[in-house]
Amino acid sequence: MIEEANDIIKISGRIDSTNATQFEEEMLAFDIKGDVTIDARELEYISSAGLRVFLKLKKKADANVNVTNVSPEIYDIFEVTGFTSILNVKKALRNMSVNGLEVIGKGATGTVYRIDNETIIKVFNENVGLNLINNEGKKAKAAFIFGVPTAISYDTVKVGNCYGVIYELLNAKDLLTIIRNDKEHIEEHVKNFALKIKSMHQIEVDDTFNDIKQGTIDYLGSLEGLICSADEVKKIRAVIGNIPDRNTFIHGDAHIGNVMVQKGEYMFIDLSSSGKGHPILDLVSMCSCFKLSQSLSQEAREAREITRGFSLSEIELIWNTFFKTYLGTNDENYLKKAEEQILAVTYSRIILAAVAIPGLFSENKLESFKSKAIEYYDKGLKPICF
């Protein structure tokens, strides 16, 4: 009925009034220190007598009790009795195959397949862990509840050695593709996108979403000794610390490749980096994609998916149209000040790629980003103007 392996307690068979006392004796005999993980993969049934043992275990541990790999039938018992609010109960993931399914998209973290006319599955790369995937699903559901236009996520599954998340199928095209195929109306498309982003930034969220500003400040410490001195890290942290605190929903990677258009309605996808904070923390995505691309060679621009197929003048038009529409002004002095602040935040955040994605930028490029962020600090920090 019970065995322990690698700090995980495995339970199996049926637990009811006939053996609950024995189950209790064996469970409470373990030397429990901190969180407890119980693998219920082979548990066939549990009665109220067995559930009460979990309460005693929870009290003894005085920590989290995680019950994993629970079958749908057993999960229903935990849920209907209220134990899912007491214990951390996780269903066993069902296995799926994507053999024969149509590939409808591919990104840095995984591949998207069409299951049927109503659902798709995003299969993450093998190196993407379950915690990160569950976090994306959790954020997508929470964002939907708060009113962020996004696809509904249904379930997390296993696909071979990888994990996947099932979403509703949006009968839509991504805005990047739409603009590529309709360059005569670049300004119109980008203006609509900018207004949609601005509208999204009116949504306030709770602590379900992490504080992007604080997370960035904390993460910047990892640059010390890598590409920054302690004093340089202090200055770059100050640039981020100068940003006002807000509870605004932040997508985290809000560019034209991460929004789908369905019958004129804009739906945001890929919420794995979402959080809360000041809108400037979201504008860095479009800034890094298009403003910073203006200094790249044509070859370098063509190597990037987001700018492939666009001329330099089109890239400039996309950024300028987005930037001016979002801020709602043509005042050149105001725009110059706002763009300088957005660039400073962009430089301060983009150098984190040195840790997150080694090799993404050359040492010279990272040194340039760092120098520009510090130059902004040295001129004297001013309040964010929008």
SULFEN-V87914 format. One record per residue. N is the residue number from 1. SS is DSSP state (~ for helix, > for strand, _ for the rest). PHI is phi in whole degrees, 0 to 359 (none if undefined). D_FIRST is the distance of its C-alpha to the first C-alpha in Angstrom with 2 decimals. Layout:
BEGIN
n=N ss=SS phi=PHI d_first=D_FIRST
n=N ss=SS phi=PHI d_first=D_FIRST
END
This chain:
BEGIN
n=1 ss=_ phi=none d_first=0.00
n=2 ss=> phi=226 d_first=3.84
n=3 ss=> phi=212 d_first=7.01
n=4 ss=> phi=241 d_first=10.57
n=5 ss=> phi=209 d_first=13.39
n=6 ss=_ phi=54 d_first=16.85
n=7 ss=_ phi=65 d_first=16.31
n=8 ss=> phi=242 d_first=13.67
n=9 ss=> phi=269 d_first=10.24
n=10 ss=> phi=256 d_first=7.92
n=11 ss=> phi=241 d_first=5.36
n=12 ss=> phi=212 d_first=4.92
n=13 ss=> phi=78 d_first=6.18
n=14 ss=> phi=250 d_first=8.16
n=15 ss=> phi=237 d_first=8.58
n=16 ss=_ phi=218 d_first=11.93
n=17 ss=_ phi=296 d_first=14.30
n=18 ss=_ phi=284 d_first=13.00
n=19 ss=_ phi=228 d_first=9.78
n=20 ss=~ phi=298 d_first=10.88
n=21 ss=~ phi=296 d_first=12.48
n=22 ss=~ phi=295 d_first=9.65
n=23 ss=~ phi=301 d_first=7.81
n=24 ss=~ phi=296 d_first=11.35
n=25 ss=~ phi=299 d_first=11.99
n=26 ss=~ phi=290 d_first=9.33
n=27 ss=~ phi=293 d_first=10.33
n=28 ss=~ phi=283 d_first=13.95
n=29 ss=_ phi=281 d_first=14.02
n=30 ss=_ phi=291 d_first=14.14
n=31 ss=_ phi=280 d_first=17.81
n=32 ss=_ phi=268 d_first=18.38
n=33 ss=_ phi=227 d_first=21.72
n=34 ss=_ phi=85 d_first=22.68
n=35 ss=_ phi=300 d_first=20.87
n=36 ss=> phi=243 d_first=17.09
n=37 ss=> phi=243 d_first=15.59
n=38 ss=> phi=242 d_first=12.21
n=39 ss=> phi=269 d_first=11.63
n=40 ss=> phi=255 d_first=10.52
n=41 ss=> phi=305 d_first=11.92
n=42 ss=> phi=255 d_first=9.30
n=43 ss=> phi=283 d_first=8.71
n=44 ss=> phi=263 d_first=10.78
n=45 ss=> phi=197 d_first=11.79
n=46 ss=> phi=217 d_first=12.00
n=47 ss=_ phi=263 d_first=14.67
n=48 ss=~ phi=298 d_first=17.07
n=49 ss=~ phi=297 d_first=15.30
n=50 ss=~ phi=290 d_first=12.27
n=51 ss=~ phi=297 d_first=14.95
n=52 ss=~ phi=297 d_first=16.73
n=53 ss=~ phi=296 d_first=14.05
n=54 ss=~ phi=295 d_first=14.91
n=55 ss=~ phi=297 d_first=18.50
n=56 ss=~ phi=294 d_first=18.06
n=57 ss=~ phi=294 d_first=16.35
n=58 ss=~ phi=299 d_first=19.29
n=59 ss=~ phi=293 d_first=21.74
n=60 ss=~ phi=294 d_first=20.50
n=61 ss=~ phi=288 d_first=20.54
n=62 ss=_ phi=50 d_first=23.84
n=63 ss=_ phi=204 d_first=23.35
n=64 ss=_ phi=287 d_first=21.90
n=65 ss=> phi=247 d_first=18.29
n=66 ss=> phi=258 d_first=17.78
n=67 ss=> phi=249 d_first=15.22
n=68 ss=> phi=249 d_first=15.94
n=69 ss=> phi=56 d_first=15.81
n=70 ss=> phi=277 d_first=15.36
n=71 ss=_ phi=292 d_first=16.60
n=72 ss=~ phi=305 d_first=19.89
n=73 ss=~ phi=293 d_first=18.63
n=74 ss=~ phi=291 d_first=15.90
n=75 ss=~ phi=301 d_first=18.58
n=76 ss=~ phi=301 d_first=20.98
n=77 ss=~ phi=295 d_first=18.92
n=78 ss=~ phi=299 d_first=18.86
n=79 ss=~ phi=287 d_first=22.52
n=80 ss=~ phi=293 d_first=23.92
n=81 ss=_ phi=269 d_first=22.54
n=82 ss=_ phi=85 d_first=24.04
n=83 ss=~ phi=285 d_first=20.96
n=84 ss=~ phi=290 d_first=22.20
n=85 ss=~ phi=268 d_first=25.05
n=86 ss=_ phi=258 d_first=22.97
n=87 ss=_ phi=247 d_first=20.30
n=88 ss=> phi=268 d_first=20.95
n=89 ss=> phi=259 d_first=19.11
n=90 ss=> phi=238 d_first=19.84
n=91 ss=> phi=292 d_first=19.68
n=92 ss=_ phi=292 d_first=18.79
n=93 ss=_ phi=282 d_first=22.20
n=94 ss=_ phi=281 d_first=23.54
n=95 ss=> phi=269 d_first=25.43
n=96 ss=_ phi=227 d_first=29.17
n=97 ss=_ phi=244 d_first=32.02
n=98 ss=_ phi=253 d_first=35.49
n=99 ss=_ phi=302 d_first=37.21
n=100 ss=_ phi=87 d_first=40.48
n=101 ss=_ phi=279 d_first=40.40
n=102 ss=> phi=285 d_first=43.62
n=103 ss=> phi=279 d_first=43.73
n=104 ss=> phi=244 d_first=45.56
n=105 ss=> phi=185 d_first=45.30
n=106 ss=> phi=212 d_first=44.35
n=107 ss=_ phi=227 d_first=44.22
n=108 ss=_ phi=291 d_first=43.36
n=109 ss=_ phi=255 d_first=39.63
n=110 ss=> phi=177 d_first=38.92
n=111 ss=> phi=236 d_first=40.15
n=112 ss=> phi=252 d_first=40.48
n=113 ss=> phi=241 d_first=40.19
n=114 ss=> phi=274 d_first=41.32
n=115 ss=_ phi=275 d_first=38.64
n=116 ss=_ phi=204 d_first=41.01
n=117 ss=_ phi=285 d_first=43.89
n=118 ss=_ phi=236 d_first=41.80
n=119 ss=> phi=224 d_first=39.13
n=120 ss=> phi=231 d_first=38.91
n=121 ss=> phi=228 d_first=36.23
n=122 ss=> phi=262 d_first=36.81
n=123 ss=> phi=264 d_first=34.95
n=124 ss=> phi=281 d_first=34.91
n=125 ss=_ phi=299 d_first=35.74
n=126 ss=_ phi=299 d_first=32.99
n=127 ss=_ phi=275 d_first=33.86
n=128 ss=_ phi=269 d_first=33.33
n=129 ss=_ phi=283 d_first=30.05
n=130 ss=~ phi=295 d_first=27.74
n=131 ss=~ phi=300 d_first=28.68
n=132 ss=~ phi=295 d_first=32.32
n=133 ss=~ phi=293 d_first=31.74
n=134 ss=~ phi=299 d_first=29.78
n=135 ss=~ phi=296 d_first=32.61
n=136 ss=~ phi=296 d_first=35.19
n=137 ss=~ phi=297 d_first=33.52
n=138 ss=~ phi=298 d_first=33.20
n=139 ss=~ phi=293 d_first=36.85
n=140 ss=~ phi=298 d_first=38.04
n=141 ss=~ phi=294 d_first=36.57
n=142 ss=~ phi=295 d_first=37.95
n=143 ss=~ phi=298 d_first=41.31
n=144 ss=~ phi=300 d_first=41.59
n=145 ss=~ phi=296 d_first=41.01
n=146 ss=~ phi=282 d_first=43.71
n=147 ss=_ phi=105 d_first=46.12
n=148 ss=_ phi=285 d_first=46.13
n=149 ss=_ phi=290 d_first=46.99
n=150 ss=> phi=208 d_first=44.13
n=151 ss=_ phi=288 d_first=41.93
n=152 ss=_ phi=280 d_first=38.93
n=153 ss=> phi=262 d_first=35.58
n=154 ss=> phi=253 d_first=32.88
n=155 ss=> phi=203 d_first=29.72
n=156 ss=> phi=254 d_first=28.29
n=157 ss=> phi=226 d_first=27.14
n=158 ss=> phi=260 d_first=26.49
n=159 ss=> phi=231 d_first=29.46
n=160 ss=_ phi=63 d_first=28.76
n=161 ss=_ phi=269 d_first=28.41
n=162 ss=> phi=247 d_first=30.02
n=163 ss=> phi=245 d_first=29.35
n=164 ss=> phi=221 d_first=31.55
n=165 ss=> phi=238 d_first=32.59
n=166 ss=> phi=267 d_first=34.02
n=167 ss=> phi=236 d_first=37.22
n=168 ss=> phi=294 d_first=39.85
n=169 ss=_ phi=278 d_first=42.67
n=170 ss=_ phi=269 d_first=45.83
n=171 ss=_ phi=283 d_first=48.82
n=172 ss=_ phi=212 d_first=50.57
n=173 ss=> phi=240 d_first=52.02
n=174 ss=> phi=287 d_first=51.63
n=175 ss=~ phi=297 d_first=54.74
n=176 ss=~ phi=302 d_first=55.38
n=177 ss=~ phi=294 d_first=55.87
n=178 ss=~ phi=301 d_first=57.99
n=179 ss=~ phi=293 d_first=60.28
n=180 ss=~ phi=302 d_first=60.63
n=181 ss=~ phi=271 d_first=61.79
n=182 ss=_ phi=216 d_first=64.05
n=183 ss=~ phi=292 d_first=65.75
n=184 ss=~ phi=296 d_first=68.75
n=185 ss=~ phi=241 d_first=66.68
n=186 ss=~ phi=306 d_first=64.82
n=187 ss=~ phi=300 d_first=66.11
n=188 ss=~ phi=298 d_first=65.14
n=189 ss=~ phi=297 d_first=61.56
n=190 ss=~ phi=290 d_first=61.12
n=191 ss=~ phi=298 d_first=62.70
n=192 ss=~ phi=299 d_first=60.28
n=193 ss=~ phi=296 d_first=57.36
n=194 ss=~ phi=299 d_first=58.74
n=195 ss=~ phi=292 d_first=59.15
n=196 ss=~ phi=291 d_first=55.61
n=197 ss=~ phi=299 d_first=54.28
n=198 ss=~ phi=298 d_first=56.50
n=199 ss=~ phi=295 d_first=55.21
n=200 ss=~ phi=298 d_first=51.58
n=201 ss=_ phi=284 d_first=52.55
n=202 ss=_ phi=270 d_first=53.43
n=203 ss=_ phi=276 d_first=49.77
n=204 ss=> phi=260 d_first=48.25
n=205 ss=_ phi=235 d_first=44.50
n=206 ss=_ phi=254 d_first=42.14
n=207 ss=_ phi=284 d_first=39.78
n=208 ss=_ phi=302 d_first=37.43
n=209 ss=_ phi=254 d_first=39.81
n=210 ss=_ phi=287 d_first=40.42
n=211 ss=> phi=282 d_first=43.91
n=212 ss=~ phi=297 d_first=45.48
n=213 ss=~ phi=299 d_first=48.27
n=214 ss=~ phi=294 d_first=46.13
n=215 ss=~ phi=298 d_first=43.72
n=216 ss=~ phi=293 d_first=46.77
n=217 ss=~ phi=301 d_first=48.24
n=218 ss=~ phi=297 d_first=45.06
n=219 ss=~ phi=291 d_first=44.66
n=220 ss=~ phi=299 d_first=48.33
n=221 ss=~ phi=299 d_first=47.65
n=222 ss=~ phi=288 d_first=45.99
n=223 ss=~ phi=279 d_first=49.47
n=224 ss=> phi=297 d_first=50.91
n=225 ss=_ phi=86 d_first=51.75
n=226 ss=_ phi=263 d_first=51.01
n=227 ss=_ phi=231 d_first=54.00
n=228 ss=> phi=229 d_first=54.98
n=229 ss=_ phi=277 d_first=56.26
n=230 ss=~ phi=300 d_first=55.07
n=231 ss=~ phi=292 d_first=58.24
n=232 ss=~ phi=294 d_first=57.78
n=233 ss=~ phi=299 d_first=54.22
n=234 ss=~ phi=301 d_first=55.60
n=235 ss=~ phi=291 d_first=58.24
n=236 ss=~ phi=292 d_first=55.96
n=237 ss=~ phi=299 d_first=53.50
n=238 ss=~ phi=294 d_first=56.50
n=239 ss=~ phi=300 d_first=57.36
n=240 ss=~ phi=289 d_first=53.93
n=241 ss=~ phi=297 d_first=54.06
n=242 ss=_ phi=287 d_first=57.37
n=243 ss=_ phi=286 d_first=55.64
n=244 ss=_ phi=297 d_first=55.42
n=245 ss=_ phi=280 d_first=52.04
n=246 ss=_ phi=215 d_first=51.15
n=247 ss=_ phi=258 d_first=48.25
n=248 ss=> phi=296 d_first=49.47
n=249 ss=> phi=293 d_first=47.00
n=250 ss=> phi=240 d_first=47.34
n=251 ss=_ phi=295 d_first=46.28
n=252 ss=_ phi=98 d_first=46.22
n=253 ss=_ phi=206 d_first=47.66
n=254 ss=_ phi=275 d_first=50.17
n=255 ss=_ phi=231 d_first=52.47
n=256 ss=_ phi=290 d_first=53.87
n=257 ss=_ phi=272 d_first=51.23
n=258 ss=_ phi=247 d_first=48.43
n=259 ss=> phi=223 d_first=49.88
n=260 ss=> phi=256 d_first=50.02
n=261 ss=> phi=246 d_first=52.90
n=262 ss=> phi=234 d_first=52.25
n=263 ss=_ phi=52 d_first=55.35
n=264 ss=_ phi=84 d_first=56.79
n=265 ss=> phi=263 d_first=53.62
n=266 ss=> phi=266 d_first=52.16
n=267 ss=> phi=234 d_first=48.37
n=268 ss=> phi=274 d_first=46.87
n=269 ss=_ phi=237 d_first=44.09
n=270 ss=_ phi=58 d_first=42.08
n=271 ss=_ phi=263 d_first=41.20
n=272 ss=_ phi=298 d_first=38.97
n=273 ss=_ phi=257 d_first=41.63
n=274 ss=_ phi=290 d_first=42.49
n=275 ss=> phi=189 d_first=42.90
n=276 ss=> phi=226 d_first=45.61
n=277 ss=_ phi=158 d_first=48.95
n=278 ss=_ phi=286 d_first=52.67
n=279 ss=_ phi=305 d_first=53.71
n=280 ss=~ phi=302 d_first=55.36
n=281 ss=~ phi=290 d_first=51.89
n=282 ss=~ phi=264 d_first=51.60
n=283 ss=~ phi=290 d_first=55.14
n=284 ss=~ phi=296 d_first=54.44
n=285 ss=~ phi=294 d_first=52.73
n=286 ss=~ phi=294 d_first=55.91
n=287 ss=~ phi=296 d_first=57.94
n=288 ss=~ phi=291 d_first=56.09
n=289 ss=~ phi=288 d_first=56.09
n=290 ss=~ phi=241 d_first=59.77
n=291 ss=~ phi=295 d_first=61.81
n=292 ss=~ phi=291 d_first=60.64
n=293 ss=~ phi=292 d_first=60.95
n=294 ss=~ phi=293 d_first=64.68
n=295 ss=~ phi=266 d_first=65.15
n=296 ss=_ phi=273 d_first=63.40
n=297 ss=_ phi=289 d_first=65.25
n=298 ss=~ phi=300 d_first=65.27
n=299 ss=~ phi=298 d_first=63.08
n=300 ss=~ phi=292 d_first=60.49
n=301 ss=~ phi=294 d_first=60.58
n=302 ss=~ phi=290 d_first=60.09
n=303 ss=~ phi=283 d_first=57.06
n=304 ss=_ phi=265 d_first=55.28
n=305 ss=_ phi=301 d_first=53.74
n=306 ss=_ phi=291 d_first=54.80
n=307 ss=_ phi=249 d_first=58.48
n=308 ss=_ phi=299 d_first=58.84
n=309 ss=_ phi=89 d_first=61.75
n=310 ss=_ phi=252 d_first=63.39
n=311 ss=_ phi=283 d_first=66.71
n=312 ss=~ phi=300 d_first=67.30
n=313 ss=~ phi=294 d_first=69.33
n=314 ss=~ phi=291 d_first=66.56
n=315 ss=~ phi=297 d_first=63.99
n=316 ss=~ phi=297 d_first=66.42
n=317 ss=~ phi=296 d_first=66.95
n=318 ss=~ phi=298 d_first=63.23
n=319 ss=~ phi=294 d_first=62.77
n=320 ss=~ phi=297 d_first=66.03
n=321 ss=~ phi=293 d_first=65.44
n=322 ss=~ phi=299 d_first=61.90
n=323 ss=~ phi=299 d_first=62.96
n=324 ss=~ phi=289 d_first=66.05
n=325 ss=~ phi=293 d_first=64.46
n=326 ss=~ phi=299 d_first=61.48
n=327 ss=~ phi=278 d_first=63.84
n=328 ss=_ phi=68 d_first=66.34
n=329 ss=_ phi=205 d_first=69.47
n=330 ss=_ phi=244 d_first=72.01
n=331 ss=_ phi=295 d_first=73.20
n=332 ss=~ phi=298 d_first=73.45
n=333 ss=~ phi=294 d_first=73.29
n=334 ss=~ phi=294 d_first=70.19
n=335 ss=~ phi=296 d_first=68.52
n=336 ss=~ phi=297 d_first=69.41
n=337 ss=~ phi=295 d_first=67.86
n=338 ss=~ phi=295 d_first=64.67
n=339 ss=~ phi=295 d_first=64.28
n=340 ss=~ phi=299 d_first=64.75
n=341 ss=~ phi=290 d_first=61.94
n=342 ss=~ phi=296 d_first=59.58
n=343 ss=~ phi=297 d_first=60.39
n=344 ss=~ phi=298 d_first=59.75
n=345 ss=~ phi=291 d_first=56.26
n=346 ss=~ phi=298 d_first=55.67
n=347 ss=~ phi=299 d_first=56.75
n=348 ss=~ phi=293 d_first=54.63
n=349 ss=~ phi=272 d_first=51.44
n=350 ss=~ phi=289 d_first=52.06
n=351 ss=_ phi=290 d_first=52.25
n=352 ss=_ phi=295 d_first=48.53
n=353 ss=~ phi=299 d_first=48.25
n=354 ss=~ phi=298 d_first=49.04
n=355 ss=~ phi=262 d_first=45.55
n=356 ss=~ phi=291 d_first=43.61
n=357 ss=_ phi=226 d_first=45.18
n=358 ss=_ phi=305 d_first=46.96
n=359 ss=_ phi=90 d_first=50.01
n=360 ss=_ phi=295 d_first=50.48
n=361 ss=_ phi=238 d_first=53.81
n=362 ss=_ phi=289 d_first=56.26
n=363 ss=~ phi=299 d_first=56.98
n=364 ss=~ phi=295 d_first=60.40
n=365 ss=~ phi=294 d_first=59.01
n=366 ss=~ phi=297 d_first=56.51
n=367 ss=~ phi=296 d_first=59.35
n=368 ss=~ phi=294 d_first=61.45
n=369 ss=~ phi=301 d_first=58.82
n=370 ss=~ phi=300 d_first=58.35
n=371 ss=~ phi=298 d_first=62.12
n=372 ss=~ phi=289 d_first=62.70
n=373 ss=~ phi=294 d_first=60.06
n=374 ss=~ phi=290 d_first=61.62
n=375 ss=~ phi=300 d_first=65.10
n=376 ss=~ phi=297 d_first=64.17
n=377 ss=~ phi=297 d_first=62.96
n=378 ss=~ phi=295 d_first=66.11
n=379 ss=_ phi=283 d_first=68.35
n=380 ss=_ phi=104 d_first=66.88
n=381 ss=_ phi=290 d_first=63.98
n=382 ss=_ phi=237 d_first=65.07
n=383 ss=_ phi=303 d_first=63.16
n=384 ss=_ phi=300 d_first=61.49
n=385 ss=_ phi=272 d_first=64.19
n=386 ss=_ phi=219 d_first=62.09
END
